[in-house]
Every structure is written in structure tokens, then in C-alpha cells.
Amino acid sequence: MTVYEEIFEVISQRKKEYENGTAAENSYTAYLFEKGVDKICKKVGEEAAETVIAAKNGDNEELANEINDLLYHVMVLCANQGLAWADVEKILAERNLKNGNLKTFHQVDKNT
């Protein structure tokens, strides 16, 4: 089991605890589930922006921390929406098998 799978299992357990009314009072994950998809999406956006800023600052320690924050919040979003982490990994694995998947962009012929 990967560390991502382990974390997703914990997040899924927190969701069950929230839904059953047994979540610990100090559970940040349960708090996010309580606030719902809008709050979770806001956090994903904030963490994405902080990841970009850390990269632009050239601080790899900060970048690694922000990437982890982003991945955590993306996992919470997946769990909230009922999307299994295995489904995300499956798509990544399928994409990994593709070679030369650079998208080609439509060229506009300005002479027509």
C-alpha cells in the first residue's frame, strides 16, 4: 500500500466518522466534510496557489510542503465526491503508458 492509499484510507475513515456523528472535535478533516464541497474546493484552490508561489520562490522545502497540502486537500475532495483514490491512480497509470501525448493545437489560417 502506498502512502497515498494510506492517507486516503484515513480521510475516508474520517468521512465515515463525520457521517456517523462520531468524529473527533479536533479533526480538521471532519471539519472540511462538515463545511462541504465549497470549502474543500476553496482550500484546493488556495493550496494550488501556494504551491505555485513556493515554486516561484525557488524554495524546494516550502514547495514540498505545499504540494503535500495540495494533495491532501485533493484527496479530501475526492472522498467528499465519492471518487476512489484508486480511480485517480488508474487514470494516471493509463496516461503513463502513452507515448507522445503532447496535445496539438488548432492552427488558425489567417489568410482565409
Backbone atoms as SQL, in Angstrom:
CREATE TABLE atoms (id INTEGER PRIMARY KEY, chain TEXT, resi INTEGER, resn TEXT, atom TEXT, x REAL, y REAL, z REAL);
INSERT INTO atoms VALUES
  (1, 'A', 1, 'MET', 'N', 0.848, -1.176, 0.000),
  (2, 'A', 1, 'MET', 'CA', 0.000, 0.000, 0.000),
  (3, 'A', 1, 'MET', 'C', 0.901, 1.249, 0.000),
  (4, 'A', 2, 'THR', 'N', 0.582, 2.183, -0.875),
  (5, 'A', 2, 'THR', 'CA', 1.366, 3.413, -0.948),
  (6, 'A', 2, 'THR', 'C', 0.956, 4.371, 0.164),
  (7, 'A', 3, 'VAL', 'N', 1.792, 5.340, 0.419),
  (8, 'A', 3, 'VAL', 'CA', 1.469, 6.340, 1.432),
  (9, 'A', 3, 'VAL', 'C', 0.197, 7.100, 1.033),
  (10, 'A', 4, 'TYR', 'N', -0.011, 7.292, -0.265),
  (11, 'A', 4, 'TYR', 'CA', -1.225, 7.977, -0.714),
  (12, 'A', 4, 'TYR', 'C', -2.469, 7.151, -0.406),
  (13, 'A', 5, 'GLU', 'N', -2.375, 5.852, -0.616),
  (14, 'A', 5, 'GLU', 'CA', -3.500, 4.973, -0.299),
  (15, 'A', 5, 'GLU', 'C', -3.790, 4.978, 1.202),
  (16, 'A', 6, 'GLU', 'N', -2.714, 4.979, 2.004),
  (17, 'A', 6, 'GLU', 'CA', -2.893, 5.008, 3.458),
  (18, 'A', 6, 'GLU', 'C', -3.574, 6.304, 3.898),
  (19, 'A', 7, 'ILE', 'N', -3.119, 7.413, 3.357),
  (20, 'A', 7, 'ILE', 'CA', -3.720, 8.702, 3.718),
  (21, 'A', 7, 'ILE', 'C', -5.166, 8.754, 3.276),
  (22, 'A', 8, 'PHE', 'N', -5.443, 8.258, 2.073),
  (23, 'A', 8, 'PHE', 'CA', -6.822, 8.277, 1.587),
  (24, 'A', 8, 'PHE', 'C', -7.716, 7.408, 2.465),
  (25, 'A', 9, 'GLU', 'N', -7.193, 6.294, 2.960),
  (26, 'A', 9, 'GLU', 'CA', -7.968, 5.450, 3.876),
  (27, 'A', 9, 'GLU', 'C', -8.317, 6.200, 5.162),
  (28, 'A', 10, 'VAL', 'N', -7.346, 6.939, 5.694),
  (29, 'A', 10, 'VAL', 'CA', -7.606, 7.726, 6.903),
  (30, 'A', 10, 'VAL', 'C', -8.665, 8.791, 6.616),
  (31, 'A', 11, 'ILE', 'N', -8.538, 9.477, 5.487),
  (32, 'A', 11, 'ILE', 'CA', -9.517, 10.502, 5.104),
  (33, 'A', 11, 'ILE', 'C', -10.898, 9.871, 4.959),
  (34, 'A', 12, 'SER', 'N', -10.979, 8.722, 4.324),
  (35, 'A', 12, 'SER', 'CA', -12.263, 8.029, 4.156),
  (36, 'A', 12, 'SER', 'C', -12.852, 7.631, 5.502),
  (37, 'A', 13, 'GLN', 'N', -11.997, 7.212, 6.422),
  (38, 'A', 13, 'GLN', 'CA', -12.462, 6.869, 7.768),
  (39, 'A', 13, 'GLN', 'C', -13.002, 8.108, 8.478),
  (40, 'A', 14, 'ARG', 'N', -12.327, 9.231, 8.332),
  (41, 'A', 14, 'ARG', 'CA', -12.800, 10.480, 8.940),
  (42, 'A', 14, 'ARG', 'C', -14.163, 10.875, 8.370),
  (43, 'A', 15, 'LYS', 'N', -14.353, 10.621, 7.074),
  (44, 'A', 15, 'LYS', 'CA', -15.645, 10.928, 6.451),
  (45, 'A', 15, 'LYS', 'C', -16.740, 10.071, 7.073),
  (46, 'A', 16, 'LYS', 'N', -16.465, 8.771, 7.245),
  (47, 'A', 16, 'LYS', 'CA', -17.445, 7.876, 7.874),
  (48, 'A', 16, 'LYS', 'C', -17.753, 8.334, 9.296),
  (49, 'A', 17, 'GLU', 'N', -16.709, 8.707, 10.037),
  (50, 'A', 17, 'GLU', 'CA', -16.907, 9.178, 11.408),
  (51, 'A', 17, 'GLU', 'C', -17.756, 10.447, 11.420),
  (52, 'A', 18, 'TYR', 'N', -17.490, 11.364, 10.483),
  (53, 'A', 18, 'TYR', 'CA', -18.297, 12.586, 10.389),
  (54, 'A', 18, 'TYR', 'C', -19.758, 12.239, 10.102),
  (55, 'A', 19, 'GLU', 'N', -19.971, 11.353, 9.137),
  (56, 'A', 19, 'GLU', 'CA', -21.334, 10.980, 8.748),
  (57, 'A', 19, 'GLU', 'C', -22.077, 10.269, 9.874),
  (58, 'A', 20, 'ASN', 'N', -21.340, 9.526, 10.706),
  (59, 'A', 20, 'ASN', 'CA', -21.942, 8.812, 11.835),
  (60, 'A', 20, 'ASN', 'C', -22.050, 9.659, 13.094),
  (61, 'A', 21, 'GLY', 'N', -21.510, 10.870, 13.050),
  (62, 'A', 21, 'GLY', 'CA', -21.539, 11.735, 14.224),
  (63, 'A', 21, 'GLY', 'C', -20.532, 11.354, 15.281),
  (64, 'A', 22, 'THR', 'N', -19.507, 10.603, 14.903),
  (65, 'A', 22, 'THR', 'CA', -18.509, 10.156, 15.878),
  (66, 'A', 22, 'THR', 'C', -17.134, 10.781, 15.651),
  (67, 'A', 23, 'ALA', 'N', -17.074, 11.810, 14.817),
  (68, 'A', 23, 'ALA', 'CA', -15.783, 12.438, 14.513),
  (69, 'A', 23, 'ALA', 'C', -15.243, 13.164, 15.733),
  (70, 'A', 24, 'ALA', 'N', -13.935, 13.107, 15.909),
  (71, 'A', 24, 'ALA', 'CA', -13.283, 13.831, 16.996),
  (72, 'A', 24, 'ALA', 'C', -13.484, 15.334, 16.786),
  (73, 'A', 25, 'GLU', 'N', -13.656, 16.059, 17.872),
  (74, 'A', 25, 'GLU', 'CA', -13.901, 17.501, 17.785),
  (75, 'A', 25, 'GLU', 'C', -12.758, 18.248, 17.118),
  (76, 'A', 26, 'ASN', 'N', -11.549, 17.764, 17.267),
  (77, 'A', 26, 'ASN', 'CA', -10.389, 18.474, 16.734),
  (78, 'A', 26, 'ASN', 'C', -9.947, 17.940, 15.368),
  (79, 'A', 27, 'SER', 'N', -10.825, 17.197, 14.674),
  (80, 'A', 27, 'SER', 'CA', -10.480, 16.635, 13.374),
  (81, 'A', 27, 'SER', 'C', -10.681, 17.682, 12.277),
  (82, 'A', 28, 'TYR', 'N', -9.568, 18.128, 11.695),
  (83, 'A', 28, 'TYR', 'CA', -9.630, 19.094, 10.600),
  (84, 'A', 28, 'TYR', 'C', -10.324, 18.488, 9.382),
  (85, 'A', 29, 'THR', 'N', -10.087, 17.206, 9.136),
  (86, 'A', 29, 'THR', 'CA', -10.706, 16.536, 8.003),
  (87, 'A', 29, 'THR', 'C', -12.225, 16.493, 8.168),
  (88, 'A', 30, 'ALA', 'N', -12.687, 16.146, 9.352),
  (89, 'A', 30, 'ALA', 'CA', -14.123, 16.129, 9.614),
  (90, 'A', 30, 'ALA', 'C', -14.712, 17.531, 9.470),
  (91, 'A', 31, 'TYR', 'N', -13.973, 18.546, 9.907),
  (92, 'A', 31, 'TYR', 'CA', -14.400, 19.940, 9.745),
  (93, 'A', 31, 'TYR', 'C', -14.624, 20.261, 8.271),
  (94, 'A', 32, 'LEU', 'N', -13.696, 19.829, 7.412),
  (95, 'A', 32, 'LEU', 'CA', -13.850, 20.085, 5.978),
  (96, 'A', 32, 'LEU', 'C', -15.095, 19.399, 5.435),
  (97, 'A', 33, 'PHE', 'N', -15.350, 18.156, 5.846),
  (98, 'A', 33, 'PHE', 'CA', -16.553, 17.466, 5.391),
  (99, 'A', 33, 'PHE', 'C', -17.813, 18.181, 5.874),
  (100, 'A', 34, 'GLU', 'N', -17.757, 18.694, 7.089),
  (101, 'A', 34, 'GLU', 'CA', -18.900, 19.432, 7.630),
  (102, 'A', 34, 'GLU', 'C', -19.185, 20.684, 6.800),
  (103, 'A', 35, 'LYS', 'N', -18.139, 21.385, 6.399),
  (104, 'A', 35, 'LYS', 'CA', -18.309, 22.629, 5.643),
  (105, 'A', 35, 'LYS', 'C', -18.721, 22.383, 4.195),
  (106, 'A', 36, 'GLY', 'N', -18.376, 21.225, 3.660),
  (107, 'A', 36, 'GLY', 'CA', -18.864, 20.848, 2.344),
  (108, 'A', 36, 'GLY', 'C', -17.940, 21.180, 1.184),
  (109, 'A', 37, 'VAL', 'N', -18.447, 20.909, -0.005),
  (110, 'A', 37, 'VAL', 'CA', -17.652, 20.979, -1.224),
  (111, 'A', 37, 'VAL', 'C', -17.121, 22.382, -1.502),
  (112, 'A', 38, 'ASP', 'N', -17.885, 23.417, -1.181),
  (113, 'A', 38, 'ASP', 'CA', -17.403, 24.774, -1.456),
  (114, 'A', 38, 'ASP', 'C', -16.143, 25.090, -0.659),
  (115, 'A', 39, 'LYS', 'N', -16.140, 24.740, 0.616),
  (116, 'A', 39, 'LYS', 'CA', -14.969, 24.975, 1.464),
  (117, 'A', 39, 'LYS', 'C', -13.794, 24.125, 1.001),
  (118, 'A', 40, 'ILE', 'N', -14.067, 22.877, 0.663),
  (119, 'A', 40, 'ILE', 'CA', -12.997, 21.985, 0.223),
  (120, 'A', 40, 'ILE', 'C', -12.381, 22.507, -1.069),
  (121, 'A', 41, 'CYS', 'N', -13.226, 22.924, -2.007),
  (122, 'A', 41, 'CYS', 'CA', -12.715, 23.469, -3.275),
  (123, 'A', 41, 'CYS', 'C', -11.918, 24.746, -3.041),
  (124, 'A', 42, 'LYS', 'N', -12.367, 25.574, -2.117),
  (125, 'A', 42, 'LYS', 'CA', -11.633, 26.798, -1.785),
  (126, 'A', 42, 'LYS', 'C', -10.239, 26.445, -1.279),
  (127, 'A', 43, 'LYS', 'N', -10.147, 25.440, -0.419),
  (128, 'A', 43, 'LYS', 'CA', -8.846, 25.020, 0.111),
  (129, 'A', 43, 'LYS', 'C', -7.958, 24.450, -0.988),
  (130, 'A', 44, 'VAL', 'N', -8.533, 23.683, -1.919),
  (131, 'A', 44, 'VAL', 'CA', -7.746, 23.160, -3.040),
  (132, 'A', 44, 'VAL', 'C', -7.166, 24.323, -3.834),
  (133, 'A', 45, 'GLY', 'N', -7.988, 25.325, -4.111),
  (134, 'A', 45, 'GLY', 'CA', -7.518, 26.496, -4.853),
  (135, 'A', 45, 'GLY', 'C', -6.427, 27.251, -4.112),
  (136, 'A', 46, 'GLU', 'N', -6.621, 27.450, -2.819),
  (137, 'A', 46, 'GLU', 'CA', -5.616, 28.152, -2.013),
  (138, 'A', 46, 'GLU', 'C', -4.291, 27.398, -2.019),
  (139, 'A', 47, 'GLU', 'N', -4.366, 26.083, -1.840),
  (140, 'A', 47, 'GLU', 'CA', -3.145, 25.286, -1.792),
  (141, 'A', 47, 'GLU', 'C', -2.462, 25.241, -3.160),
  (142, 'A', 48, 'ALA', 'N', -3.243, 25.243, -4.229),
  (143, 'A', 48, 'ALA', 'CA', -2.654, 25.286, -5.574),
  (144, 'A', 48, 'ALA', 'C', -1.887, 26.591, -5.766),
  (145, 'A', 49, 'ALA', 'N', -2.496, 27.697, -5.340),
  (146, 'A', 49, 'ALA', 'CA', -1.828, 28.996, -5.456),
  (147, 'A', 49, 'ALA', 'C', -0.558, 29.032, -4.608),
  (148, 'A', 50, 'GLU', 'N', -0.614, 28.508, -3.401),
  (149, 'A', 50, 'GLU', 'CA', 0.561, 28.487, -2.531),
  (150, 'A', 50, 'GLU', 'C', 1.657, 27.600, -3.109),
  (151, 'A', 51, 'THR', 'N', 1.274, 26.535, -3.812),
  (152, 'A', 51, 'THR', 'CA', 2.253, 25.670, -4.477),
  (153, 'A', 51, 'THR', 'C', 2.975, 26.443, -5.573),
  (154, 'A', 52, 'VAL', 'N', 2.223, 27.191, -6.350),
  (155, 'A', 52, 'VAL', 'CA', 2.820, 28.000, -7.420),
  (156, 'A', 52, 'VAL', 'C', 3.771, 29.039, -6.833),
  (157, 'A', 53, 'ILE', 'N', 3.353, 29.706, -5.772),
  (158, 'A', 53, 'ILE', 'CA', 4.193, 30.724, -5.136),
  (159, 'A', 53, 'ILE', 'C', 5.482, 30.108, -4.609),
  (160, 'A', 54, 'ALA', 'N', 5.369, 28.948, -3.971),
  (161, 'A', 54, 'ALA', 'CA', 6.566, 28.275, -3.446),
  (162, 'A', 54, 'ALA', 'C', 7.529, 27.919, -4.579),
  (163, 'A', 55, 'ALA', 'N', 6.989, 27.467, -5.699),
  (164, 'A', 55, 'ALA', 'CA', 7.844, 27.141, -6.844),
  (165, 'A', 55, 'ALA', 'C', 8.521, 28.391, -7.374),
  (166, 'A', 56, 'LYS', 'N', 7.783, 29.472, -7.479),
  (167, 'A', 56, 'LYS', 'CA', 8.346, 30.730, -7.980),
  (168, 'A', 56, 'LYS', 'C', 9.393, 31.281, -7.020),
  (169, 'A', 57, 'ASN', 'N', 9.231, 31.007, -5.724),
  (170, 'A', 57, 'ASN', 'CA', 10.202, 31.463, -4.725),
  (171, 'A', 57, 'ASN', 'C', 11.484, 30.636, -4.748),
  (172, 'A', 58, 'GLY', 'N', 11.448, 29.487, -5.425),
  (173, 'A', 58, 'GLY', 'CA', 12.637, 28.647, -5.517),
  (174, 'A', 58, 'GLY', 'C', 12.998, 27.931, -4.227),
  (175, 'A', 59, 'ASP', 'N', 12.043, 27.780, -3.338),
  (176, 'A', 59, 'ASP', 'CA', 12.293, 27.130, -2.048),
  (177, 'A', 59, 'ASP', 'C', 11.700, 25.721, -2.097),
  (178, 'A', 60, 'ASN', 'N', 12.546, 24.735, -2.334),
  (179, 'A', 60, 'ASN', 'CA', 12.054, 23.370, -2.503),
  (180, 'A', 60, 'ASN', 'C', 11.462, 22.771, -1.235),
  (181, 'A', 61, 'GLU', 'N', 11.944, 23.176, -0.080),
  (182, 'A', 61, 'GLU', 'CA', 11.342, 22.674, 1.161),
  (183, 'A', 61, 'GLU', 'C', 9.918, 23.198, 1.284),
  (184, 'A', 62, 'GLU', 'N', 9.733, 24.478, 1.037),
  (185, 'A', 62, 'GLU', 'CA', 8.390, 25.069, 1.051),
  (186, 'A', 62, 'GLU', 'C', 7.524, 24.421, -0.031),
  (187, 'A', 63, 'LEU', 'N', 8.090, 24.203, -1.206),
  (188, 'A', 63, 'LEU', 'CA', 7.356, 23.591, -2.313),
  (189, 'A', 63, 'LEU', 'C', 6.875, 22.192, -1.947),
  (190, 'A', 64, 'ALA', 'N', 7.740, 21.384, -1.362),
  (191, 'A', 64, 'ALA', 'CA', 7.351, 20.030, -0.960),
  (192, 'A', 64, 'ALA', 'C', 6.207, 20.058, 0.040),
  (193, 'A', 65, 'ASN', 'N', 6.271, 20.988, 0.984),
  (194, 'A', 65, 'ASN', 'CA', 5.184, 21.118, 1.967),
  (195, 'A', 65, 'ASN', 'C', 3.881, 21.533, 1.310),
  (196, 'A', 66, 'GLU', 'N', 3.955, 22.491, 0.397),
  (197, 'A', 66, 'GLU', 'CA', 2.735, 22.970, -0.262),
  (198, 'A', 66, 'GLU', 'C', 2.139, 21.899, -1.175),
  (199, 'A', 67, 'ILE', 'N', 2.990, 21.125, -1.850),
  (200, 'A', 67, 'ILE', 'CA', 2.488, 20.034, -2.687),
  (201, 'A', 67, 'ILE', 'C', 1.748, 19.014, -1.821),
  (202, 'A', 68, 'ASN', 'N', 2.299, 18.709, -0.647),
  (203, 'A', 68, 'ASN', 'CA', 1.620, 17.781, 0.258),
  (204, 'A', 68, 'ASN', 'C', 0.290, 18.333, 0.737),
  (205, 'A', 69, 'ASP', 'N', 0.237, 19.628, 1.057),
  (206, 'A', 69, 'ASP', 'CA', -1.031, 20.248, 1.450),
  (207, 'A', 69, 'ASP', 'C', -2.046, 20.154, 0.312),
  (208, 'A', 70, 'LEU', 'N', -1.582, 20.424, -0.916),
  (209, 'A', 70, 'LEU', 'CA', -2.464, 20.350, -2.081),
  (210, 'A', 70, 'LEU', 'C', -2.994, 18.928, -2.277),
  (211, 'A', 71, 'LEU', 'N', -2.108, 17.944, -2.219),
  (212, 'A', 71, 'LEU', 'CA', -2.541, 16.560, -2.410),
  (213, 'A', 71, 'LEU', 'C', -3.530, 16.122, -1.332),
  (214, 'A', 72, 'TYR', 'N', -3.281, 16.523, -0.096),
  (215, 'A', 72, 'TYR', 'CA', -4.211, 16.190, 0.991),
  (216, 'A', 72, 'TYR', 'C', -5.603, 16.747, 0.690),
  (217, 'A', 73, 'HIS', 'N', -5.662, 18.017, 0.317),
  (218, 'A', 73, 'HIS', 'CA', -6.967, 18.628, 0.063),
  (219, 'A', 73, 'HIS', 'C', -7.637, 18.045, -1.174),
  (220, 'A', 74, 'VAL', 'N', -6.863, 17.655, -2.184),
  (221, 'A', 74, 'VAL', 'CA', -7.422, 16.975, -3.357),
  (222, 'A', 74, 'VAL', 'C', -8.009, 15.624, -2.931),
  (223, 'A', 75, 'MET', 'N', -7.329, 14.934, -2.031),
  (224, 'A', 75, 'MET', 'CA', -7.845, 13.654, -1.542),
  (225, 'A', 75, 'MET', 'C', -9.138, 13.842, -0.758),
  (226, 'A', 76, 'VAL', 'N', -9.215, 14.890, 0.044),
  (227, 'A', 76, 'VAL', 'CA', -10.452, 15.191, 0.768),
  (228, 'A', 76, 'VAL', 'C', -11.574, 15.461, -0.233),
  (229, 'A', 77, 'LEU', 'N', -11.264, 16.210, -1.281),
  (230, 'A', 77, 'LEU', 'CA', -12.255, 16.481, -2.318),
  (231, 'A', 77, 'LEU', 'C', -12.727, 15.184, -2.967),
  (232, 'A', 78, 'CYS', 'N', -11.798, 14.294, -3.295),
  (233, 'A', 78, 'CYS', 'CA', -12.169, 13.003, -3.882),
  (234, 'A', 78, 'CYS', 'C', -13.111, 12.240, -2.951),
  (235, 'A', 79, 'ALA', 'N', -12.734, 12.125, -1.694),
  (236, 'A', 79, 'ALA', 'CA', -13.558, 11.395, -0.731),
  (237, 'A', 79, 'ALA', 'C', -14.929, 12.041, -0.592),
  (238, 'A', 80, 'ASN', 'N', -14.964, 13.352, -0.550),
  (239, 'A', 80, 'ASN', 'CA', -16.233, 14.067, -0.421),
  (240, 'A', 80, 'ASN', 'C', -17.155, 13.777, -1.603),
  (241, 'A', 81, 'GLN', 'N', -16.563, 13.664, -2.784),
  (242, 'A', 81, 'GLN', 'CA', -17.341, 13.461, -4.004),
  (243, 'A', 81, 'GLN', 'C', -17.590, 11.988, -4.316),
  (244, 'A', 82, 'GLY', 'N', -17.075, 11.097, -3.461),
  (245, 'A', 82, 'GLY', 'CA', -17.278, 9.671, -3.673),
  (246, 'A', 82, 'GLY', 'C', -16.380, 9.083, -4.752),
  (247, 'A', 83, 'LEU', 'N', -15.274, 9.757, -5.028),
  (248, 'A', 83, 'LEU', 'CA', -14.315, 9.296, -6.026),
  (249, 'A', 83, 'LEU', 'C', -13.195, 8.550, -5.321),
  (250, 'A', 84, 'ALA', 'N', -13.019, 7.289, -5.651),
  (251, 'A', 84, 'ALA', 'CA', -11.989, 6.476, -5.014),
  (252, 'A', 84, 'ALA', 'C', -10.609, 6.901, -5.511),
  (253, 'A', 85, 'TRP', 'N', -9.645, 6.902, -4.612),
  (254, 'A', 85, 'TRP', 'CA', -8.269, 7.251, -4.987),
  (255, 'A', 85, 'TRP', 'C', -7.741, 6.269, -6.028),
  (256, 'A', 86, 'ALA', 'N', -8.170, 5.017, -5.948),
  (257, 'A', 86, 'ALA', 'CA', -7.748, 4.008, -6.924),
  (258, 'A', 86, 'ALA', 'C', -8.165, 4.411, -8.339),
  (259, 'A', 87, 'ASP', 'N', -9.303, 5.091, -8.473),
  (260, 'A', 87, 'ASP', 'CA', -9.749, 5.549, -9.789),
  (261, 'A', 87, 'ASP', 'C', -8.830, 6.636, -10.327),
  (262, 'A', 88, 'VAL', 'N', -8.354, 7.500, -9.449),
  (263, 'A', 88, 'VAL', 'CA', -7.407, 8.549, -9.850),
  (264, 'A', 88, 'VAL', 'C', -6.090, 7.908, -10.279),
  (265, 'A', 89, 'GLU', 'N', -5.599, 6.965, -9.479),
  (266, 'A', 89, 'GLU', 'CA', -4.348, 6.276, -9.799),
  (267, 'A', 89, 'GLU', 'C', -4.456, 5.485, -11.099),
  (268, 'A', 90, 'LYS', 'N', -5.630, 4.894, -11.351),
  (269, 'A', 90, 'LYS', 'CA', -5.834, 4.112, -12.576),
  (270, 'A', 90, 'LYS', 'C', -5.661, 5.001, -13.806),
  (271, 'A', 91, 'ILE', 'N', -6.238, 6.180, -13.777),
  (272, 'A', 91, 'ILE', 'CA', -6.109, 7.105, -14.910),
  (273, 'A', 91, 'ILE', 'C', -4.659, 7.535, -15.080),
  (274, 'A', 92, 'LEU', 'N', -3.982, 7.805, -13.978),
  (275, 'A', 92, 'LEU', 'CA', -2.571, 8.185, -14.050),
  (276, 'A', 92, 'LEU', 'C', -1.744, 7.050, -14.660),
  (277, 'A', 93, 'ALA', 'N', -2.024, 5.831, -14.258),
  (278, 'A', 93, 'ALA', 'CA', -1.301, 4.676, -14.802),
  (279, 'A', 93, 'ALA', 'C', -1.562, 4.532, -16.304),
  (280, 'A', 94, 'GLU', 'N', -2.804, 4.737, -16.715),
  (281, 'A', 94, 'GLU', 'CA', -3.134, 4.662, -18.151),
  (282, 'A', 94, 'GLU', 'C', -2.400, 5.744, -18.927),
  (283, 'A', 95, 'ARG', 'N', -2.367, 6.933, -18.393),
  (284, 'A', 95, 'ARG', 'CA', -1.663, 8.031, -19.065),
  (285, 'A', 95, 'ARG', 'C', -0.165, 7.781, -19.123),
  (286, 'A', 96, 'ASN', 'N', 0.361, 7.109, -18.123),
  (287, 'A', 96, 'ASN', 'CA', 1.786, 6.807, -18.074),
  (288, 'A', 96, 'ASN', 'C', 2.207, 5.875, -19.212),
  (289, 'A', 97, 'LEU', 'N', 1.270, 5.090, -19.706),
  (290, 'A', 97, 'LEU', 'CA', 1.560, 4.149, -20.784),
  (291, 'A', 97, 'LEU', 'C', 1.617, 4.818, -22.155),
  (292, 'A', 98, 'LYS', 'N', 1.062, 6.017, -22.250),
  (293, 'A', 98, 'LYS', 'CA', 1.026, 6.714, -23.530),
  (294, 'A', 98, 'LYS', 'C', 2.376, 7.349, -23.822),
  (295, 'A', 99, 'ASN', 'N', 2.758, 7.305, -25.076),
  (296, 'A', 99, 'ASN', 'CA', 3.956, 7.990, -25.541),
  (297, 'A', 99, 'ASN', 'C', 3.520, 9.093, -26.495),
  (298, 'A', 100, 'GLY', 'N', 4.229, 10.191, -26.474),
  (299, 'A', 100, 'GLY', 'CA', 3.944, 11.261, -27.420),
  (300, 'A', 100, 'GLY', 'C', 2.550, 11.818, -27.278),
  (301, 'A', 101, 'ASN', 'N', 2.146, 12.109, -26.042),
  (302, 'A', 101, 'ASN', 'CA', 0.794, 12.595, -25.842),
  (303, 'A', 101, 'ASN', 'C', 0.727, 14.128, -25.769),
  (304, 'A', 102, 'LEU', 'N', 1.696, 14.791, -26.401),
  (305, 'A', 102, 'LEU', 'CA', 1.661, 16.245, -26.472),
  (306, 'A', 102, 'LEU', 'C', 0.458, 16.658, -27.298),
  (307, 'A', 103, 'LYS', 'N', -0.353, 17.508, -26.734),
  (308, 'A', 103, 'LYS', 'CA', -1.545, 17.955, -27.443),
  (309, 'A', 103, 'LYS', 'C', -1.137, 18.870, -28.590),
  (310, 'A', 104, 'THR', 'N', -1.802, 18.712, -29.711),
  (311, 'A', 104, 'THR', 'CA', -1.571, 19.620, -30.828),
  (312, 'A', 104, 'THR', 'C', -2.688, 20.639, -30.827),
  (313, 'A', 105, 'PHE', 'N', -2.336, 21.863, -31.066),
  (314, 'A', 105, 'PHE', 'CA', -3.295, 22.937, -31.016),
  (315, 'A', 105, 'PHE', 'C', -3.731, 23.309, -32.424),
  (316, 'A', 106, 'HIS', 'N', -4.958, 23.707, -32.535),
  (317, 'A', 106, 'HIS', 'CA', -5.522, 24.102, -33.819),
  (318, 'A', 106, 'HIS', 'C', -4.794, 25.334, -34.329),
  (319, 'A', 107, 'GLN', 'N', -4.308, 25.251, -35.533),
  (320, 'A', 107, 'GLN', 'CA', -3.637, 26.382, -36.167),
  (321, 'A', 107, 'GLN', 'C', -4.640, 27.182, -36.985),
  (322, 'A', 108, 'VAL', 'N', -4.700, 28.452, -36.742),
  (323, 'A', 108, 'VAL', 'CA', -5.619, 29.307, -37.464),
  (324, 'A', 108, 'VAL', 'C', -4.916, 29.838, -38.710),
  (325, 'A', 109, 'ASP', 'N', -5.551, 29.645, -39.855),
  (326, 'A', 109, 'ASP', 'CA', -5.027, 30.181, -41.114),
  (327, 'A', 109, 'ASP', 'C', -5.604, 31.574, -41.277),
  (328, 'A', 110, 'LYS', 'N', -4.798, 32.577, -41.026),
  (329, 'A', 110, 'LYS', 'CA', -5.269, 33.969, -41.062),
  (330, 'A', 110, 'LYS', 'C', -5.447, 34.488, -42.491),
  (331, 'A', 111, 'ASN', 'N', -5.081, 33.671, -43.482),
  (332, 'A', 111, 'ASN', 'CA', -5.221, 34.087, -44.874),
  (333, 'A', 111, 'ASN', 'C', -6.562, 33.710, -45.459),
  (334, 'A', 112, 'THR', 'N', -7.399, 33.022, -44.690),
  (335, 'A', 112, 'THR', 'CA', -8.702, 32.621, -45.234),
  (336, 'A', 112, 'THR', 'C', -9.818, 33.416, -44.648);
